Amino acid sequence: MSEDDVLLIGGCSVEDLASTYGTPLYVYDEAGLRAQARALSDGLRARWPNSEVLFASKSFPAVAMYRLAAEEGLSVDVAGLGELQFALAARVPADRLYLHGNAKSDDEIRLAVETHIAAIIVDNTDDLHRIERLAAEPQNVLLRVIPGVAPDVHASQSTGGQDSKFGVPLDQLDDVVRLIARLEHVTLIGIHLHIGSQVLETEPFVRAVEAIGRVGEYPVYNIGGGLGVQYTFDEDPPSVEAYLDAVVAAAARVLPAGAKLLIEPGRSIVARAGVTLYRVNTVKRSGKSFVAVDGGMADNMDIALTGQRYEALIANRVDGGLPETVDLVGRQCESGDRLRADIALNQPVVGDLVVMTTTGAYAYTMANNYNGALRPAVVFCADGKSRVVVARESIDDLLRLQEPAAL
Ligand SMILES: Cc1ncc(COP(=O)(O)O)c(C=O)c1O
């Protein structure tokens, strides 16, 4: 907080940021991103020296973030051609890149093998046939398995249960391994799993590690990401230390001692370092009290997709004013575009600046053009200085892609 009761992010006043760059605006505390990246990589290395932390870049796929992850010594996982191209544009060394995807294209595989990335995570036998056809020399792969562990998360975030669309069921593993042995251009170096996202307990991670401890001995085990973070006052996720203690203890029990251990956190690195700034456009007291801002599900799909709840506050009146319980809503044409139901905001009025906290993961990722919304800019703040790392989309950017109006 500044002396005049205005919120600061990375030493920058959110009021100044909003008037300089406009709203909606994604703002990140750069030191917070770096500290979380280091906490995970130092913490894992201290517990399991032969290890690597991969930043799950889908959580915040901005070129500046790929660069930051590389600067902090992290590897990066990408889940598509665009993310791979972003990572290469950020000069992440190719041997620190891992490619995911349950429906990979020839173009993705081709770029991955031509740039000699560290490994492709194979999801299915079609991946294998594509690599065999497109690679000129043996390509390292990890084989993604379904561990049969479904954590208590929203259905769209659950990826480790028996009916998951990602990976190979454990009872088909031997057949796939036999197929790989017959391929000239595929080298199996290990096993991958990922049980889901925003997981708020350690026990499912432990069960997943135990499940792959029974599938044979490999040089590499990637146990995915998924550690949850605190979005609302009532959530209580495990700390990074508790998470690492639990997964490394399980790995020490069931995995070969010399194996390399990989984790793929996304949300737990970026979520809490980011906020979204909005201006209040409308305050309406009808059946309920509605505070409507200049953004919504076009810049934060996560709420409609997963029911994620966020906290928000009026930045220019953090302590003052009388709290009123309102629905904080967006401006997109859906009743489901409700940023947060029943939240106490201090005497909201038109023109106020609203800060929605913990929007650093998957908000920028899923930004879209609903109702012609322009995707917001992304700003990094550090030591009181701000810089735009992704420019705000312009109407010209959108119109450029459209068939010109009939002459
Ligand atoms: C394969 C894989 N790894 C890692 C992650 C990162 O998960 P999170 O951002 O919850 O850490 C995801 C996200 O769903 C994923 O699909």
The ligand as an SDF file (V2000), in Angstrom:
LIG
                    3D

 16 16  0  0  0  0  0  0  0  0999 V2000
    0.5670  -31.8630  -18.8180 C   0  0  0  0  0  0  0  0  0  0  0  0
    0.4340  -30.7130  -17.9040 C   0  0  0  0  0  0  0  0  0  0  0  0
    1.4800  -30.3930  -17.1270 N   0  0  0  0  0  0  0  0  0  0  0  0
    1.4260  -29.3390  -16.2850 C   0  0  0  0  0  0  0  0  0  0  0  0
    0.2900  -28.5690  -16.1810 C   0  0  0  0  0  0  0  0  0  0  0  0
    0.3070  -27.4220  -15.2200 C   0  0  0  0  0  0  0  0  0  0  0  0
   -0.6460  -27.5040  -14.2560 O   0  0  0  0  0  0  0  0  0  0  0  0
   -0.7020  -26.3640  -13.1450 P   0  0  0  0  0  0  0  0  0  0  0  0
   -0.7640  -25.0620  -13.8660 O   0  0  0  0  0  0  0  0  0  0  0  0
   -1.9280  -26.6630  -12.3890 O   0  0  0  0  0  0  0  0  0  0  0  0
    0.5270  -26.5030  -12.3170 O   0  0  0  0  0  0  0  0  0  0  0  0
   -0.8220  -28.8740  -16.9500 C   0  0  0  0  0  0  0  0  0  0  0  0
   -2.0460  -28.0850  -16.8220 C   0  0  0  0  0  0  0  0  0  0  0  0
   -3.1380  -28.5150  -16.8180 O   0  0  0  0  0  0  0  0  0  0  0  0
   -0.7440  -29.9760  -17.8460 C   0  0  0  0  0  0  0  0  0  0  0  0
   -1.7860  -30.3020  -18.6240 O   0  0  0  0  0  0  0  0  0  0  0  0
  1  2  1  0
  2  3  1  0
  2 15  2  0
  3  4  2  0
  4  5  1  0
  5  6  1  0
  5 12  2  0
  6  7  1  0
  7  8  1  0
  8  9  2  0
  8 10  1  0
  8 11  1  0
 12 13  1  0
 12 15  1  0
 13 14  2  0
 15 16  1  0
M  END
$$$$
